[in-house]
Amino acid sequence: MRLLIVEDEKRLAVSLARGLTAEGFAVDVVHDGREGLFRAGETPYDLVVLDIMLPGMNGYRVCAALRAAGNDVPILMLTAKDGEYDEAEGLDTGADDYLTKPFSYVVLLARIRALLRRRASAGTPSPVLVVGGLSLDTASRRVHRDGAEVTLTAKEFAVLEQLALRPDAVVSKAEMLEHVWDFAYDGDPNIVEVYISTLRRKLGAERIQTVRGAGYRLVAVGPAGEGTA
C-alpha cells in the first residue's frame, strides 16, 4: 500500500518514512502543503498523513480541497497544537483521525492500520483476503497457505497483497512499482521479478502466473495444488 506524508519537519518526516517503509508500505514524502495537495490529487494513495502547520497551504485547507474535489483518501492529521477546537476543525474539514505531537510511533502505526482496515471493510466484509488455499490477514500481516503459516518479509507481503486484492486479474509491473515502491525509486524495475520468484518459492509456483508482456496474476489453488473453480 502507498502512503503520502505531508510534513515540514524533515527529520520527523524521514523518520516516519523509514519506519513505515520497514513495515512494507511504499511511502512518499513532501514538505509543503501545495505540493501535498498536488501529489494527493495526482496519485491514488491509500492514506495521507497530513501535518496542519505547513508552508504554502496549511493542512486544514489541503484536507478541505481534497474533499471538495471528491477525493476520499483516508487522512490522518498531525499537529503540535493541543485542544478540542483544533481537533474539531480538523475533523470538520474531512480528516478521518487526528494525532497530537509528540506521539508514539506505535500509536501512529496502529491508527494508520485502523484507518486502512476501516476503508477495506467498507468494500469487503473482512480484512482477510482469501484466494483458494491462500489467506492474507491484512491487519496482522500474516499469511497462511493451506492452513500453515508462511513467513514473509514486509515487502514480500506488500507485493502479494497487490496481487490478492485483484485475484485472477493481471497486475502490471508498473502498477506493482507504483504501489509497493515509492515515487523516488529509480532502481532496476526487475526487482518485481525477484520478489515474484521468492513468493513462488514460498507459496508454490502455480499460484502466480506470468502473463507475458502484461504482468502477473494470482490464481486460486486448492490444498492439493489443483486450480479451483
PLY file of the C-alpha trace (Angstrom):
ply
format ascii 1.0
element vertex 229
property float x
property float y
property float z
element edge 228
property int vertex1
property int vertex2
end_header
0.00 0.00 0.00
1.17 3.52 -0.78
1.16 6.33 1.76
1.85 10.06 1.45
3.44 12.00 4.31
3.00 15.78 4.17
5.19 17.12 6.97
7.53 20.13 7.02
9.64 18.84 9.94
12.08 16.97 7.72
13.70 14.86 10.42
10.29 13.67 11.61
9.12 13.02 8.05
12.23 10.97 7.22
11.94 9.02 10.48
8.28 8.18 9.82
9.03 7.22 6.23
11.80 4.83 7.30
9.61 3.18 9.91
6.62 2.77 7.60
8.81 1.52 4.76
10.15 -1.15 7.10
6.53 -2.17 7.71
6.11 -2.83 3.98
4.43 0.39 2.90
5.52 2.44 -0.11
5.99 5.95 1.27
6.25 9.31 -0.50
7.24 12.44 1.43
6.68 16.13 0.67
7.23 19.14 2.93
4.82 21.73 1.52
1.04 21.94 1.61
0.59 22.83 -2.06
2.89 20.01 -3.14
0.97 17.65 -0.87
-2.32 18.66 -2.44
-0.88 18.14 -5.91
0.58 14.72 -5.07
-2.61 13.52 -3.38
-4.66 14.67 -6.34
-2.43 13.05 -8.95
-1.60 9.73 -7.27
-4.05 7.11 -5.90
-2.72 6.89 -2.33
-4.16 4.50 0.23
-3.71 7.03 3.05
-2.32 10.51 3.71
-0.53 11.57 6.90
-1.04 15.33 6.92
0.52 17.92 9.22
-1.57 21.02 9.93
1.12 23.69 10.17
2.62 23.64 6.66
4.21 26.22 4.38
2.34 27.14 1.21
-1.04 25.84 2.39
-1.99 24.55 5.81
-3.32 21.07 6.44
-6.90 22.24 7.00
-7.02 23.77 3.54
-5.31 20.78 1.92
-7.84 18.42 3.51
-10.80 20.61 2.59
-9.59 20.93 -1.00
-9.20 17.16 -1.38
-12.69 16.53 -0.03
-14.18 19.26 -2.23
-12.62 17.52 -5.23
-14.28 14.24 -4.24
-11.07 12.59 -3.04
-12.00 10.20 -0.20
-8.47 9.02 0.67
-8.17 8.40 4.44
-6.43 11.36 6.12
-4.64 11.22 9.47
-3.86 14.75 10.66
-0.82 15.64 12.77
-0.37 18.81 14.74
1.71 20.35 17.51
-1.43 22.08 18.75
-3.44 20.59 21.59
-7.08 21.38 22.11
-10.56 20.14 21.29
-11.27 23.02 18.90
-8.19 22.21 16.80
-9.29 18.58 16.65
-12.84 19.58 15.77
-11.64 21.85 12.97
-9.51 19.07 11.53
-12.38 16.59 11.59
-14.82 19.16 10.23
-12.65 19.66 7.13
-12.90 15.94 6.41
-9.99 14.31 8.25
-10.56 10.73 9.41
-8.38 10.83 12.51
-6.21 13.22 14.49
-2.92 12.78 16.39
-1.22 15.40 18.55
2.57 15.77 18.64
4.57 14.43 20.30
3.17 10.97 19.65
4.31 7.37 19.86
5.27 5.78 16.55
3.49 2.62 17.71
0.28 4.61 18.16
0.70 6.24 14.75
1.14 2.85 13.10
-1.92 1.49 14.92
-4.01 4.47 13.77
-2.85 4.03 10.18
-3.70 0.33 10.16
-7.08 1.03 11.75
-7.93 3.57 9.03
-6.83 1.16 6.30
-8.94 -1.63 7.83
-11.91 0.70 8.06
-11.61 1.60 4.40
-11.22 -2.04 3.39
-14.26 -3.07 5.43
-16.39 -0.58 3.52
-15.97 -2.71 0.43
-15.25 -6.17 1.82
-16.58 -7.99 4.89
-13.17 -8.85 6.32
-9.56 -7.65 6.34
-8.61 -11.23 5.40
-8.07 -11.84 1.69
-8.66 -15.43 0.58
-7.57 -16.81 -2.78
-8.01 -20.56 -2.95
-5.95 -22.15 -0.18
-4.09 -18.90 0.43
-5.18 -16.35 3.05
-3.71 -12.93 3.88
-4.66 -11.14 7.08
-4.06 -7.50 6.21
-4.43 -6.44 9.85
-1.83 -8.79 11.37
0.19 -9.04 8.12
0.19 -12.85 8.36
-0.12 -15.33 5.51
-1.34 -18.93 5.58
-1.02 -21.46 2.79
-3.36 -24.43 3.12
-3.65 -23.69 6.85
0.09 -23.45 7.53
1.64 -20.06 8.25
4.24 -18.80 5.77
6.77 -16.21 6.90
7.11 -13.27 4.51
9.13 -10.09 4.73
7.23 -6.79 4.79
7.99 -6.14 1.12
7.06 -9.68 0.08
3.74 -9.26 1.85
3.17 -5.92 0.09
3.76 -7.48 -3.34
1.49 -10.42 -2.57
-1.19 -8.09 -1.22
-1.32 -6.19 -4.51
-1.99 -9.47 -6.33
-4.51 -10.71 -3.75
-6.54 -7.51 -3.92
-7.36 -8.41 -7.54
-7.34 -12.22 -7.80
-7.38 -13.59 -11.35
-6.72 -10.08 -12.71
-3.42 -9.10 -14.27
-1.31 -6.68 -12.21
1.38 -4.99 -14.27
4.96 -4.46 -13.18
4.38 -0.70 -13.37
1.38 -0.94 -11.02
3.44 -3.03 -8.61
6.25 -0.49 -8.59
3.75 2.33 -8.08
2.06 0.80 -5.05
4.90 -1.09 -3.36
7.87 1.19 -4.03
7.86 4.97 -3.61
7.93 7.55 -6.42
11.64 8.23 -5.82
12.61 4.63 -6.61
14.92 4.64 -9.62
16.47 1.20 -9.30
16.08 -1.81 -11.56
12.37 -2.42 -12.35
13.23 -6.13 -12.49
13.16 -6.02 -8.69
9.50 -7.03 -9.07
10.54 -10.26 -10.75
12.90 -11.01 -7.89
10.06 -10.75 -5.36
7.68 -12.74 -7.56
10.30 -15.50 -7.77
10.65 -15.55 -3.99
6.88 -15.67 -3.48
6.59 -18.57 -5.92
9.22 -20.47 -3.97
7.43 -19.89 -0.67
3.82 -20.25 -1.83
4.03 -22.54 -4.83
4.89 -21.55 -8.39
1.43 -22.49 -9.68
-0.26 -19.74 -7.66
1.35 -16.81 -9.50
1.09 -16.82 -13.28
3.12 -14.67 -15.65
1.10 -13.06 -18.41
3.76 -12.27 -20.96
4.00 -8.58 -21.77
1.27 -7.70 -19.26
2.19 -8.66 -15.70
1.29 -11.22 -13.06
-1.88 -12.90 -11.86
-2.66 -14.67 -8.56
-4.93 -17.66 -9.09
-6.86 -19.86 -6.69
-5.18 -23.16 -5.95
-6.57 -25.75 -3.57
-4.72 -27.78 -0.92
-3.76 -30.44 -3.46
-2.19 -27.86 -5.75
-5.10 -28.00 -8.16
-6.84 -24.98 -9.59
-10.23 -24.18 -8.07
-13.30 -23.02 -9.88
0 1
1 2
2 3
3 4
4 5
5 6
6 7
7 8
8 9
9 10
10 11
11 12
12 13
13 14
14 15
15 16
16 17
17 18
18 19
19 20
20 21
21 22
22 23
23 24
24 25
25 26
26 27
27 28
28 29
29 30
30 31
31 32
32 33
33 34
34 35
35 36
36 37
37 38
38 39
39 40
40 41
41 42
42 43
43 44
44 45
45 46
46 47
47 48
48 49
49 50
50 51
51 52
52 53
53 54
54 55
55 56
56 57
57 58
58 59
59 60
60 61
61 62
62 63
63 64
64 65
65 66
66 67
67 68
68 69
69 70
70 71
71 72
72 73
73 74
74 75
75 76
76 77
77 78
78 79
79 80
80 81
81 82
82 83
83 84
84 85
85 86
86 87
87 88
88 89
89 90
90 91
91 92
92 93
93 94
94 95
95 96
96 97
97 98
98 99
99 100
100 101
101 102
102 103
103 104
104 105
105 106
106 107
107 108
108 109
109 110
110 111
111 112
112 113
113 114
114 115
115 116
116 117
117 118
118 119
119 120
120 121
121 122
122 123
123 124
124 125
125 126
126 127
127 128
128 129
129 130
130 131
131 132
132 133
133 134
134 135
135 136
136 137
137 138
138 139
139 140
140 141
141 142
142 143
143 144
144 145
145 146
146 147
147 148
148 149
149 150
150 151
151 152
152 153
153 154
154 155
155 156
156 157
157 158
158 159
159 160
160 161
161 162
162 163
163 164
164 165
165 166
166 167
167 168
168 169
169 170
170 171
171 172
172 173
173 174
174 175
175 176
176 177
177 178
178 179
179 180
180 181
181 182
182 183
183 184
184 185
185 186
186 187
187 188
188 189
189 190
190 191
191 192
192 193
193 194
194 195
195 196
196 197
197 198
198 199
199 200
200 201
201 202
202 203
203 204
204 205
205 206
206 207
207 208
208 209
209 210
210 211
211 212
212 213
213 214
214 215
215 216
216 217
217 218
218 219
219 220
220 221
221 222
222 223
223 224
224 225
225 226
226 227
227 228
